[in-house]
Amino acid sequence: MYKNYLSSILIIAVLIGLFLVSNVSAAGVEEKTIKVANEKSSYVASRDVTASSKIFTKTYSVQNADKIDPKSIKYSGNGILKSSSLSVADGKLTVTIIGREDQKPSIKVIGKRTRGDFFKGNPGNSIWLYADGVHWQANDYSSTTFQEIRPAKIVGGQKIKISEDQYQWAPKLPNGETLITTWQPDVQKRIDQAAWFMKEEGNVFEQNTKTLVYIDKSLVDLSSAKMGNVRDSEDSPNKIIDITQPTKESLRKANWYGIEFTLPNSRGTGWTEQEPIANVANIVEGRLYYVTVDYYLEAETLPMSRFEIEGTITYELDIGPDPNVKLTGTISPTSTEFSGVDIPVEINGTAMVENVGDRIISKWMFYSRPEQTASAKSNTVTGNNKTASTKFNFTISSGDVVEDPYVQNYVLTARVHFTDGTTAEATVPLHSDVYQKAVPIVTCVDAPVPIIDAPSSAMAGETISISGARSNATGGKSIANYEWDGNWSGFTTLTGKGGDIMLDSVGKKKVTLTVTDSEGCKGTTEKAISVGKPLPYAKALVEGSLKENRLIIFDGSESRGSEDEDANVKIKSYTWEVIENGGGSADASSIRFAGKLSGRTKNVLFKKAGSYCAILTVENEYGATAEDQTCFTVKPDEKPIVNFSAVKEVLRDPDNDLKATLQVTDLSYSPDGDYIAQRIWSYKYDSDNDGSFDDETKVLIDDTNLTEMKEDVAAVGKYRIYLEVVEGFGEPTIPEFITSADYRRSNSWE
């Protein structure tokens, strides 16, 4: 026996919904922050520190300067804010900060010539040809007492055979004789002339002049200045003896040195060669031999002080009460009977703003969307209007009505924009309800009981299990058949007691199960499943060589379309943004990349060192977004260090057309892992022998990256070798963004 049951029909009248929401805020005080960059004064002698030495005056452009509360201005960091010197005028804030003192005790310094070259001396000794035209007289000193020896040393002379039984004495240069000369530099004069540099560890004569740290003369305790060390500047085996070293007090001479050398001395000057002459009674000839020595001074600095500031300035703006937006929203219909077709919905909104003050309104923006949808419709109302209205139209799809009642929620937002860049907004919720007629279901008296086990909600992309296994028959009967149906296009037909289904779209889903027992009676039930948007998972990585002008890779490959690792959701887009670490937009001119800053991975090159953050925004196929940020530091590309060694004295070679060979070996290197890609060798020749190369023309020797260079020259005199080196990149880069100026270079003359 069968019975028919017809449920009652419920019809709800169409109503109009009204909502009023406003955003409320009290009188406002806004705190602002200014970063005070690190700044250091020059060192001065601690004894010369004055009040003005400590002062840093800084001026900053600020908005709404007329609203700054002077009492709220505070400084945090190195130093102390001088409150009595605050000034706010013409859109600028001027502060005076007393810097934090950094004291240093005395340090050792060396005195050299202005460009860092050593002082030079030319001590010498003379020999004189006797009137007999044969013998030479040389001034000599005792190598133990360093006192002049009287009579003078007699050297030279030779016996020449002019016939079978006749000989004649003729003059002969005293080659092989050892002479000693004494020398005392004018230390006081050099103190007056000296430039001072910080003394480094090790042998001063072996240190690179280019790396010396200059110390202002006002910081040097000149009363402590004294003679430093002396060396033979030509690296010949001449012996330099410090006369201050003998133990006998009577032999001590302040700053006196003895130089012992062997004739002939190739650096002798002041004569020309003479042919032997038989009758030389009236000829007296003098010859001066000299050596060139390098030396420097030593001293200590006075105690030194400098002052430093770094920190933040905070102040408060009295901005008055915040703008307050009031929003009224209506929806039609608020409720309606479902007739099997799409249902049109109209939303109207009216907004007004209070507490505008002297702000100027540029526009109103209205937004509305179904609650389950991320993207919203928008309308714009321009002009300086304190009130504005809008209207939106939506449609409830008949396919979405799977519950009774079906409730569609909406969101309405009004946002007012001011010309100063600030905004205020308010949001109201609205909803429209749809009711259905009850569907008559015919069942047996002892109909089987269908039961659907499935989640009530899930995310798109997930695979869920749907089961009817708990369905049961009554009266000793059994379930003979399971029949499944779903109301969406992607529904996969289930068989038997159920299975797994992948949810490939967002919305309200309905699954229907009809079971038939062993006597042919049927029972039907439904299950509603709400499918929402899955949130993606963003993971930003920064890889590569974190240095200026090198390849840096933004990698988002570990991101997923869903937070659920097992969900089958694709990522639609990857978008990257670069900001400075600590906030603020990064300088776009310092960042290079091809096309748009987007993609799963992106090759990027930074032109400027600094601390940055990369922000990755991923959007999945359902329009949901997620964001991740990673911060990193781009190191500066350091210049190469130029250094080379040279054979300092060379002779002309009779076997090489009387040419001398200049020989140098490069010792340059990159301090940060790059390599030397080009070495450019050149020289200047002191053509007028005046000791200066400033008026000479530089001659290119080679620019093909030789590490060892030899150059034949014919002219006798002094040459100065110059070297310029250019780095190549030791790590990958992006060639299309590299210019010749990006390769670091250094030279030996600057």
C-alpha positions in Angstrom: 0.0 0.0 0.0 1.4 3.5 -0.9 0.6 6.9 0.6 1.1 10.3 -1.0 2.3 13.1 1.1 2.2 16.7 -0.1 3.8 19.3 2.0 2.2 22.8 2.4 3.3 25.6 0.1 5.0 28.5 1.9 5.0 31.9 0.1 6.9 34.9 1.6 6.1 38.4 0.5 8.7 40.7 -1.1 10.1 43.1 1.5 12.7 45.9 1.4 15.7 45.7 3.7 17.3 48.8 5.4 20.7 48.9 7.1 22.6 51.9 8.6 26.3 51.6 9.5 28.8 54.4 10.3 32.5 54.4 11.2 33.2 56.4 14.4 36.6 57.7 15.6 37.6 60.2 18.3 39.7 63.3 18.0 43.0 62.0 16.5 46.6 62.5 17.2 48.9 60.9 14.6 52.5 60.0 15.4 55.1 60.5 12.7 58.7 59.2 12.6 61.8 60.6 10.8 64.9 58.5 10.5 68.1 60.3 11.3 70.9 58.9 9.2 74.3 58.0 10.6 76.6 61.0 10.5 80.0 61.5 11.9 82.1 64.7 12.3 85.8 64.8 11.5 88.2 64.1 14.3 89.6 67.1 16.3 92.0 67.1 19.1 90.2 66.4 22.3 91.7 69.6 23.8 90.3 71.7 21.0 86.7 70.4 21.3 84.2 73.3 21.6 80.5 73.4 22.0 80.1 73.9 18.2 82.1 70.8 17.5 79.3 68.7 19.0 76.4 70.2 17.2 74.5 68.7 14.2 71.7 70.9 12.7 69.2 68.9 10.6 66.3 70.2 8.6 63.5 67.9 7.2 60.5 68.7 5.0 57.3 67.6 6.7 53.6 67.6 5.8 51.1 69.5 8.0 53.9 71.2 9.7 51.5 73.7 11.2 49.8 70.9 13.1 53.0 69.7 14.9 52.9 69.8 18.7 56.4 71.1 19.5 56.3 69.5 23.0 55.8 66.1 21.3 59.1 66.3 19.4 61.5 63.6 20.7 64.8 62.1 19.6 66.0 58.6 20.3 69.5 57.4 19.4 73.1 58.6 19.5 73.2 62.1 21.0 70.8 64.4 22.8 68.1 66.7 21.3 68.6 70.3 22.1 65.0 71.3 22.8 65.7 75.0 22.9 66.7 75.0 19.3 63.7 73.4 17.7 62.1 75.2 14.8 59.0 74.5 12.7 58.4 76.9 9.8 57.6 76.9 6.1 56.9 73.2 6.0 60.2 72.3 7.6 61.3 70.9 10.9 64.7 72.0 12.1 66.4 70.3 15.1 69.8 70.6 16.8 71.3 67.4 18.1 74.4 67.2 20.4 76.3 64.3 19.0 77.7 61.3 21.0 81.4 61.6 21.6 83.8 59.0 20.3 87.2 59.4 21.9 90.4 57.8 20.7 93.7 57.8 22.6 97.0 58.7 21.0 98.0 56.5 18.0 101.3 56.2 16.1 101.7 58.1 12.9 104.4 58.5 10.2 105.5 61.7 8.4 106.0 61.6 4.7 105.8 63.9 1.7 102.4 65.3 0.8 101.5 62.5 -1.7 102.7 59.8 0.7 106.2 59.4 -0.9 109.2 59.1 1.4 111.6 62.0 2.1 114.8 61.7 0.2 118.4 62.5 1.0 121.6 62.6 -1.1 124.6 62.2 1.2 127.9 62.0 -0.6 131.7 62.0 -0.5 134.3 63.7 -2.7 137.6 62.6 -4.1 140.2 65.0 -5.5 143.0 64.5 -8.0 146.4 65.6 -6.6 148.4 68.2 -8.6 150.7 65.4 -9.5 148.0 64.2 -11.8 148.3 60.7 -10.4 146.9 60.2 -6.9 143.5 60.9 -5.5 142.6 62.2 -2.0 139.3 60.9 -0.4 137.8 62.3 2.8 137.4 59.3 5.0 135.8 58.5 8.4 136.4 55.8 10.9 133.8 53.1 10.7 134.0 52.7 14.5 134.2 56.3 15.7 132.7 58.0 12.7 135.3 60.8 13.2 137.1 62.2 10.2 140.5 60.7 9.6 143.6 62.9 9.1 145.5 62.8 6.9 143.0 61.9 4.2 143.0 58.6 2.5 145.3 58.4 -0.6 143.9 56.2 -3.4 144.4 55.4 -7.1 147.3 56.0 -9.5 148.8 53.6 -12.1 152.1 52.9 -13.7 152.0 52.9 -17.6 154.9 51.5 -19.8 155.5 54.0 -22.6 158.8 52.5 -24.0 161.1 49.6 -23.5 162.6 51.1 -20.4 160.5 54.1 -19.6 157.3 54.2 -17.4 155.0 57.0 -16.5 152.4 57.4 -13.7 148.9 58.4 -14.8 145.7 59.0 -12.9 143.4 56.1 -12.3 139.9 56.1 -10.8 139.9 54.5 -7.4 137.6 51.6 -8.4 137.0 49.1 -5.6 137.8 51.6 -2.8 135.3 51.8 0.1 134.3 55.2 1.3 132.2 56.3 4.2 130.2 59.5 4.3 128.2 61.0 7.2 124.7 62.6 6.9 122.3 64.3 9.2 118.8 65.1 7.8 117.2 68.4 8.7 114.4 66.8 10.9 112.8 70.1 12.0 112.5 71.2 8.4 110.8 67.9 7.5 108.4 68.2 10.4 107.2 71.5 9.0 106.8 70.0 5.6 105.4 66.5 6.5 102.0 65.1 5.8 101.0 62.5 8.4 99.5 59.1 8.0 98.4 56.3 10.4 101.2 53.9 11.0 100.4 50.3 10.1 101.9 47.1 11.4 105.0 45.8 9.6 107.9 47.3 7.6 106.9 50.9 6.6 109.1 50.7 3.5 107.1 47.7 2.2 103.6 49.2 2.6 101.4 50.5 -0.2 101.3 54.2 -0.2 97.8 54.2 -1.7 96.3 52.5 1.3 97.7 54.9 4.0 95.1 56.7 6.1 95.7 60.5 6.2 95.7 62.2 9.6 95.3 66.0 9.7 98.4 67.8 11.0 96.4 69.6 13.7 95.9 66.2 15.4 99.6 65.4 15.6 101.7 66.1 18.7 104.6 67.7 16.8 106.7 67.8 20.0 106.8 64.0 19.8 108.1 64.0 16.2 111.4 62.3 15.5 113.4 60.6 12.9 112.1 57.2 11.7 114.1 54.7 9.7 116.4 55.1 6.7 117.0 52.9 3.7 119.0 53.0 0.4 116.3 53.9 -2.1 118.1 52.1 -4.9 118.3 48.7 -3.1 122.1 48.5 -3.8 124.3 46.9 -1.1 125.3 50.2 0.4 125.5 49.9 4.2 123.5 52.4 6.3 124.8 52.7 9.9 122.9 54.5 12.7 125.6 56.6 14.4 123.3 56.9 17.4 123.8 53.3 18.2 127.5 53.2 19.6 127.6 52.6 23.3 130.1 55.3 24.0 128.2 58.4 24.9 130.9 60.6 23.3 130.2 59.0 19.9 126.5 59.7 19.8 125.2 62.2 17.3 121.5 62.9 17.1 120.0 61.7 13.8 123.4 61.1 12.3 123.9 58.2 9.9 126.9 56.8 8.1 126.7 55.4 4.5 129.4 53.0 3.5 129.7 52.4 -0.3 132.2 51.1 -2.9 133.6 53.1 -5.9 132.7 53.5 -8.6 129.1 54.5 -7.8 126.9 54.5 -10.8 125.0 57.4 -9.2 128.0 59.7 -9.0 127.8 63.1 -10.7 129.7 66.3 -11.2 132.5 65.3 -13.6 133.5 64.1 -17.1 136.0 61.4 -18.0 139.6 62.6 -18.8 142.3 61.0 -20.9 145.6 60.4 -19.0 148.0 63.4 -19.4 151.7 63.3 -18.9 152.2 66.8 -17.5 149.3 67.5 -15.1 151.1 69.7 -12.5 148.5 72.5 -12.7 145.3 70.3 -13.1 143.2 69.5 -10.0 140.0 67.6 -10.6 137.2 66.9 -8.1 134.5 64.2 -8.3 131.5 63.8 -6.0 130.0 60.4 -5.4 126.6 60.3 -3.7 123.8 57.8 -2.8 120.0 58.4 -2.5 118.3 57.3 0.7 114.6 57.2 1.7 113.5 58.1 5.2 110.4 59.1 7.2 109.4 60.6 10.5 107.5 59.1 13.5 105.2 60.8 16.0 102.1 60.3 18.0 98.7 62.0 17.8 97.0 64.0 20.5 94.0 62.4 22.1 91.2 62.8 19.4 87.4 63.1 19.5 84.7 63.1 17.0 80.9 63.2 17.4 78.2 61.0 15.9 74.4 61.0 15.5 72.0 58.3 14.4 68.4 57.6 15.5 64.8 58.6 15.0 62.8 61.8 15.6 59.1 61.3 16.5 56.5 64.0 16.7 52.7 64.2 16.9 50.2 65.9 14.6 47.0 67.2 16.0 44.8 66.1 13.1 41.4 66.6 14.9 38.6 64.0 14.6 38.8 61.5 11.8 36.3 61.7 9.0 33.2 59.6 9.8 31.3 57.8 7.0 27.6 56.8 7.4 26.3 54.3 4.9 22.7 53.3 4.3 22.1 50.2 2.2 18.9 48.5 0.8 18.3 45.3 -1.0 15.4 44.1 -3.1 14.1 41.5 -2.7 14.9 40.6 0.9 13.0 37.3 0.4 11.1 35.6 -2.5 9.6 32.3 -3.6 11.7 30.2 -5.9 10.0 29.6 -9.3 12.9 27.7 -10.9 14.4 30.7 -12.8 17.2 33.2 -12.0 16.3 35.9 -9.5 17.4 39.6 -10.2 18.7 41.5 -7.1 19.1 45.3 -6.8 21.2 47.0 -4.1 21.1 50.7 -3.4 23.4 52.7 -1.2 23.6 56.3 0.1 26.7 57.5 2.0 27.6 60.8 3.8 30.8 61.9 5.6 31.2 64.0 8.7 34.3 65.6 10.3 35.8 66.6 7.0 37.5 69.7 8.4 39.6 71.4 5.7 40.0 68.3 3.7 38.9 68.2 0.1 37.0 65.2 -1.3 38.2 64.0 -4.7 35.8 61.1 -5.2 33.6 58.4 -3.7 34.1 54.7 -4.4 31.3 52.1 -3.9 31.9 48.4 -3.9 29.5 45.5 -3.7 29.8 41.7 -4.0 28.3 38.4 -3.0 29.8 37.4 0.3 31.4 34.2 -1.2 33.0 36.1 -4.1 36.4 37.8 -3.8 36.0 40.3 -6.7 33.5 43.1 -6.4 31.6 45.5 -8.7 32.5 49.1 -8.3 31.0 52.6 -9.0 32.7 56.0 -8.8 31.2 59.3 -8.0 33.6 62.3 -8.5 33.6 65.8 -7.0 33.8 67.4 -3.6 30.5 66.0 -2.4 29.8 65.1 1.3 27.0 62.7 0.2 26.8 60.2 -2.7 24.5 57.4 -3.9 24.9 54.3 -6.0 23.1 51.2 -7.4 24.3 47.6 -8.2 22.4 44.8 -9.9 23.1 41.1 -9.3 21.5 37.8 -10.2 20.9 34.7 -8.0 21.4 31.7 -10.3 18.7 29.1 -10.2 21.4 26.5 -10.1 22.6 27.9 -6.8 19.3 27.4 -5.0 20.0 24.0 -3.3 18.8 24.7 0.2 15.5 25.7 1.7 15.7 28.5 2.5 18.6 29.6 0.3 20.3 32.8 1.8 22.5 34.9 -0.5 24.6 37.4 1.6 26.1 40.6 0.0 28.6 43.2 1.2 28.2 47.0 0.4 31.1 49.4 1.0 31.5 53.1 0.6 34.9 54.7 0.6 35.6 58.5 0.4 38.9 59.7 -1.0 40.5 63.0 0.0 43.1 65.0 -2.1 45.7 64.6 0.7 45.7 60.8 0.0 43.7 59.8 3.1 40.5 57.8 3.0 37.5 56.8 5.2 35.0 54.0 4.7 32.0 52.1 6.0 30.6 48.7 5.2 27.1 47.2 5.6 25.9 43.5 5.2 22.8 42.7 3.2 21.0 39.5 2.3 18.2 38.1 0.1 16.4 34.9 1.0 14.8 32.4 -1.4 12.2 29.9 -0.3 11.0 26.8 -2.3 7.8 24.9 -2.6 8.1 21.5 -0.9 8.5 18.7 -3.6 6.2 15.8 -3.2 8.0 12.5 -2.6 6.3 9.2 -3.0 7.6 6.4 -0.7 6.6 3.0 0.3 5.0 2.3 3.7 8.2 0.5 4.7 10.5 2.5 2.5 14.3 2.1 2.9 16.2 4.9 4.7 18.9 6.5 2.6 21.8 8.1 4.5 24.5 10.3 2.8 27.8 10.7 4.6 29.8 13.7 3.1 31.2 16.9 4.4 28.9 19.9 4.5 31.7 22.2 3.3 34.9 21.9 1.4 37.3 23.9 -0.8 37.4 23.8 -4.6 40.2 21.5 -5.8 39.7 19.1 -2.9 38.7 15.4 -3.4 36.0 14.3 -0.9 34.5 11.0 -0.1 30.7 10.5 -0.4 29.2 7.3 1.0 25.7 5.8 1.3 26.9 2.7 3.1 24.9 3.5 6.2 21.6 3.5 4.3 19.3 0.7 5.6 16.2 -1.3 4.7 13.3 -2.2 7.1 11.2 -5.2 7.6 14.0 -7.7 6.9 14.6 -6.4 3.5 18.0 -5.3 2.0 19.3 -2.5 -0.2 19.4 -3.7 -3.7 20.5 -0.5 -5.6 22.1 2.9 -5.1 21.4 5.7 -7.5 23.4 9.0 -7.3 22.9 12.4 -8.9 24.5 15.9 -8.5 23.4 19.3 -9.7 26.7 20.6 -11.1 28.4 20.0 -14.5 31.5 18.5 -13.1 29.7 15.9 -11.1 31.2 12.4 -11.6 28.6 9.7 -11.5 28.9 7.5 -8.4 28.1 3.8 -8.4 27.4 1.4 -5.6 27.7 2.7 -2.1 29.7 5.8 -3.1 33.3 7.0 -3.9 35.6 10.0 -4.2 34.7 13.2 -6.1 37.0 16.1 -7.0 35.3 19.5 -6.5 36.3 21.6 -9.4 34.2 24.8 -8.9 32.9 27.1 -6.2 29.3 27.3 -5.0 26.5 25.5 -3.4 26.4 21.8 -4.5 23.6 19.2 -4.0 24.0 15.4 -4.0 21.0 13.2 -4.3 20.9 9.5 -3.3 18.0 7.2 -4.1 18.2 3.7 -2.7 15.9 0.7 -3.7 15.3 -2.2 -1.4 14.9 -5.9 -2.3 11.1 -5.4 -2.9 11.4 -2.4 -5.1 10.6 0.3 -2.6 12.6 3.5 -2.9 13.9 6.1 -0.5 15.5 9.5 -1.5 17.6 12.0 0.4 19.8 15.1 -0.4 23.0 16.5 1.0 24.1 20.1 0.5 27.8 20.9 0.2 29.1 24.4 0.3 32.3 24.7 -1.8 34.4 27.7 -1.1 37.5 29.3 -2.6 40.8 27.6 -1.5 43.4 30.0 -0.3 46.8 29.6 -2.0 50.1 29.1 -0.2 52.8 31.6 -1.2 56.5 31.0 -0.6 59.1 33.6 -1.7 62.8 32.6 -2.0 65.7 34.8 -3.2 68.7 32.9 -4.6 71.8 33.7 -6.6 74.8 36.1 -6.0 73.6 38.8 -3.6 75.9 41.5 -5.0 75.6 44.6 -7.2 75.2 43.8 -11.0 74.9 40.0 -10.4 72.1 37.6 -11.3 69.6 37.3 -8.4 66.7 34.8 -8.8 63.3 35.4 -7.3 61.8 31.9 -6.9 58.2 31.1 -6.1 58.3 27.5 -7.1 57.5 26.2 -3.6 54.1 28.1 -3.7 50.9 26.1 -4.1 47.4 26.8 -5.4 46.0 25.6 -2.1 47.1 25.5 1.5 46.1 21.8 1.3 49.1 20.0 -0.3 46.8 17.3 -1.7 44.3 19.7 -3.4 44.4 19.9 -7.2 44.5 23.7 -7.5 46.6 25.6 -10.1 48.3 28.9 -9.6 47.1 31.5 -12.1 49.7 34.2 -11.6 52.9 35.1 -9.7 53.5 38.8 -9.1 56.7 40.2 -7.4 57.3 43.6 -5.7 60.5 45.0 -4.3 60.6 47.3 -1.3 63.3 48.6 0.9 63.8 46.7 4.1 62.1 48.7 6.8 59.4 50.0 4.5 59.1 52.3 1.5 59.4 51.8 -2.2 62.7 50.7 -3.6 64.4 52.9 -6.3 63.0 51.4 -9.5 66.0 52.7 -11.5 68.4 50.5 -9.5 66.5 47.2 -10.3 66.7 45.6 -13.8 64.6 42.8 -15.2 63.2 41.8 -18.6 59.5 42.4 -19.2 57.2 42.4 -16.1 58.2 41.6 -12.6 56.1 38.4 -12.6 56.4 34.7 -13.1 57.2 31.6 -11.1 60.9 32.5 -11.2 62.3 35.9 -12.2 65.8 36.9 -13.0 66.6 40.3 -11.4 69.7 42.5 -11.2 70.3 45.2 -8.7 72.4 48.2 -9.6 72.7 49.5 -6.0 73.7 47.8 -2.8 71.2 47.9 0.0 68.7 46.0 2.1 65.6 44.9 0.3 62.5 42.8 0.6 60.8 40.7 -2.2 57.1 40.4 -1.9 55.4 37.5 -3.8 51.6 37.6 -4.5 50.2 34.4 -6.0 46.6 34.1 -7.3 45.0 30.7 -7.9 42.6 29.7 -10.6 39.7 30.6 -8.3 40.8 34.3 -7.8 42.0 33.9 -4.2 45.4 35.4 -3.4 48.2 34.9 -0.8 51.4 36.8 -0.1 54.9 36.1 1.3 57.9 38.3 1.9 61.6 37.6 2.2 64.3 40.1 3.0 67.9 40.1 1.8 71.0 42.3 1.5 72.7 43.2 -1.8 76.4 43.7 -1.1 78.5 46.3 -2.9 80.8 45.3 -5.7 84.2 46.3 -4.3 87.0 47.8 -6.4 90.1 45.7 -7.2 93.3 46.3 -5.2 96.2 47.5 -7.5 99.7 46.4 -6.6 102.8 45.3 -8.6 106.5 44.8 -8.1 109.2 46.1 -10.4 112.9 45.8 -11.0 113.9 49.3 -9.9 117.2 49.6 -11.6 118.1 48.2 -15.0 121.1 48.7 -17.3 121.3 49.0 -21.0 122.3 45.8 -22.7 125.0 45.9 -25.4 123.4 42.7 -26.9 120.0 44.4 -27.1 121.0 47.5 -29.1 121.9 49.3 -25.9 118.4 49.1 -24.6 117.3 48.5 -21.0 114.3 46.2 -20.2 111.7 47.5 -17.8 110.3 44.5 -15.9 107.2 44.5 -13.7 105.0 41.7 -12.2 101.3 42.4 -11.3 100.2 41.5 -7.7 96.7 43.0 -8.1 93.6 41.1 -6.8 89.9 41.4 -6.2 88.9 41.6 -2.5 85.4 40.1 -3.1 86.0 37.0 -5.3 86.0 38.6 -8.8 88.9 38.3 -11.2 91.1 40.7 -13.1 89.9 40.8 -16.7 92.2 43.5 -18.0 95.6 45.0 -17.1 96.6 48.3 -18.8 100.3 49.0 -18.5 101.9 52.4 -19.4 104.9 54.5 -18.4 106.2 58.1 -18.3 109.8 59.0 -18.9 111.4 62.0 -17.1 112.8 63.5 -20.3 114.1 66.7 -18.7 115.5 64.9 -15.6 113.8 67.3 -13.2 112.4 64.6 -11.0 108.8 65.4 -12.0 106.6 63.3 -14.2 103.6 65.7 -14.2 104.7 67.4 -17.5 105.4 64.0 -19.3 103.3 62.1 -21.7 102.0 58.7 -20.7 103.0 55.9 -23.2 100.8 52.8 -23.5 102.8 49.5 -23.2 100.1 46.8 -23.2 96.4 46.4 -22.5 95.9 42.7 -23.2 95.9 41.6 -19.5 99.6 40.6 -19.1 100.5 39.7 -15.5 104.2 40.1 -16.3 105.3 42.9 -18.5 108.7 43.7 -20.1 109.4 46.8 -22.2 112.6 47.8 -23.9 113.6 51.4 -23.7 116.7 53.2 -25.0 116.8 56.5 -23.1 118.8 56.7 -19.9 117.0 58.2 -16.9 114.0 57.6 -14.7 110.7 55.9 -15.7 107.5 55.7 -13.8 105.2 52.6 -14.4 101.4 53.0 -14.3 98.9 50.1 -14.0 95.1 50.2 -14.4 93.1 47.0 -13.7 89.5 46.2 -14.7 87.5 43.4 -12.9 85.5 40.7 -14.6 82.5 39.3 -12.7 83.2 36.2 -10.7 79.5 35.3 -10.6 76.7 35.1 -13.2 75.1 38.3 -14.3 72.4 39.5 -16.8 74.6 40.8 -19.7 71.8 42.9 -21.3 71.8 45.2 -18.3 75.6 45.6 -17.9 77.6 48.5 -19.3 81.4 49.0 -19.2 80.9 51.4 -16.3 79.6 48.5 -14.2 83.0 46.7 -14.2 85.0 48.0 -11.2 88.4 49.4 -11.9 91.3 50.8 -10.0 94.7 52.4 -10.9 98.1 52.9 -9.3 98.1 56.7 -9.5 95.0 57.8 -7.7 
